Amino acid sequence: MKSEIDSMSENQVWDLVDPPEGIVPIGNKWIFKRKIGADGKVETYKTRLVAKGYRQRQGVDYEETFSPVVMLKSIRIMLAIAAHYDYEVWQMDVKTAFLNGYIEEDILMDQLRAFESKDKSKVCKLKRSIYGLKQASRSWNRRFDEAVKSFDIIKNEDEPCVYKKATRSMIAFLVLYVNDFLLIGNNVGMLTSVK
């Protein structure tokens, strides 16, 4: 729980504010999971703070929720290209992906149990998305897209979750699936720079 709170603090996910009159903040809860390894033993215990997004109202707490996801056939095509040309394939995930997405709406959330400030009348005004919010995937995808484009990586017009960077004889593809992605390319140095 402490590491999750530390991540949220580093990313400045919320500000504590006085609750506006007549506004009921959404709740939150802790989700606990065990990550099981291939040998069947527990590798790690994961804790995640999740907003009770089911209490959000369209037009008030969110406008749009759609977020593109790469098509399975696109992943297969990219892996076939990698196999044919003997490209490197790296798989990665962004651990605190949703905490990087900015939200445009004013969303108030209850303070976290066991981590409340001294002034318990305050509520959390979210500045960034967290798991459980209806617009969390969308805000993360928009932030990722902006960041990738700032590095001169080009988005595919037909498949919005496939990106390409090419210079002379070097090429790298980035395939995004929510907070996991594949890096595929013919030059380790270029893949490292994209990473």
N, C-alpha and C positions, 0 to 999 in steps of 0.2 A: 504494500500500500504506500509505503514511504517513497519508493522509487517512482511510482505513478504520480504522486503529488509533486515530487521534485521535477519530473518532466513537465508537468502542467505549470509549475512555477517558472521554470526556465523559458517556456514558450509564452508566458504571460497570457494564459487562457482566459482569465476573468479579472474583473475588478470588483471589490466589495462596495456595494452602494446601498443607500436607503431604499426600501421598496416603495415604488409609486403607489398611491392610494388606488385600491380597486383592482390591482394586478396580482394574480396568484402565480407565484413562480412554479416552474416544473420541478419535479423531484429528481432524484438520482439514486443509484444503488451501486454497490460493489459486486462485480462478477469475479468468481474465483475458478480457475481452471488448472488442471494438471496436464502438462505436455508429456506424452508417453513416447519413448524412443522405440526404435526398431526392435530392440530386445525385449520390449514389454515393460520396462522399468520406467519409473517417473524420472524425467530429465530435469524439468523445472516446474515451478509453480508460478502461474501468471495471475496477476490481479489487474483489473481494469475498472475504471470509473465509467459508468454508463448513465447518460441522461434518460429520463423517462419520456422519450420522444413521442410516445403515443398520446401524450397530453397536449401536444402542439396542435395549433389550429391553422389551417391553410388561410392565407391572406393576412394573418396576424403574426404568427411565429415563423412562417416560411412561405415562399412564393413557388419555388421550383425545386424539384427533387431529382430530376433526371441526371444521370451521370453515365457517359459512355463506357462500355466494357468491350475489350477486344473479343472478336469472334473466334471460336475454336478453330475454324478453318484457317484463319490468319496465323494462328500459332503454329498449326501444322505446316503451312507453307513456309514460314520463317525457319522452322526446324529442318524442313527438307532442303532449303537453300543452304543452311549451315552444314548439313551432312554432305551435300553435293560438293561444296567448295571447301570443306574441311575447316570451317570457321570455328572460333571459340564460342562457347555458350556459357554464360554465367547467369545464375538465378539469384535474385536478391529480394528482400522485402524491407519496407520502411517501417520501423517499429512504432513510431509515434506519428504515423501518416496523418491521421485526422486532426491532430493538434496543430498541424501546419496550415490548415485551411481557414481563411477568414470568413466570418459570417457578416452579412449585411443587415440582418434583422436584429431588433432589440429582443434578446431572450434573457429572461431572468430565471435563475435556478437556485434552489435551496442550498444553504451551506452544507458541506460534507460532514456527516457524523464522525466524531472523533478528531476532526480537523477544523472545528469551528473557531472563528476568531473570538476575541474577548467580547465583542459587541455582537451578540447572537441575533439581534434584530436586523442585521444587514443580510443582503442576498448577493449572489454572484451574478454579475452582468457579464455574459459571455462575449468575448471578443474573437474567439476562435472556435472552431467546431470540435465537438467531442463525440465519441461513439454514442449511438443511440438517437442523435438528432436526425430528423428526417432529411435535412440538407447536407449532412456530414460528407457523404461520398461526393456530392456535386462540388462542394467548396474545396475539398482536397484535390479533386481532378482539375479544377480551374487553377488552383495555386501551382500544381505540378506542371500543367501546360504552360503557364507563364514563365516558370523557372527554366524549363527545358528550352523554350524558344529564346530566352535570353543568352543561351550558349550556342546560338546559331544551329540548333538542331531542328530539322524541318518535320512538321507533322504531315502524315500521309492524308491526302484529300479524301480518299475512299474509306479509309480505316483510321478513325481519329485517335486510336490508342497505339498506333505504330508510328515511330519517329525514325528519322535517318540523319546521319551526319557522314558526309563524304568529303575527303580531301585527297587529291591525286589518286594514288592507288589504294588508299586506306578507306574502309567503310565500317560503319557501326550502325546497328539497328537497336532500337529500344522498344520493347513491347510491354505495355502497361496493362495489368489486370488488377484493378482497385489499388491495393497497396503493395502488390508483388510485381516484379518486372523481370524480363529477360534482357540481357545485353548480348548481342550477337555481332561478331565482327571478325575481321581478318588480321587485326593488329592489337596485341595486348596493351601496348602503350596508349593507343587511342581508346580502347575500352576502359582503361584505368582513368583517363582524363574525363571520359563521359560519366563514369561512376562518381 
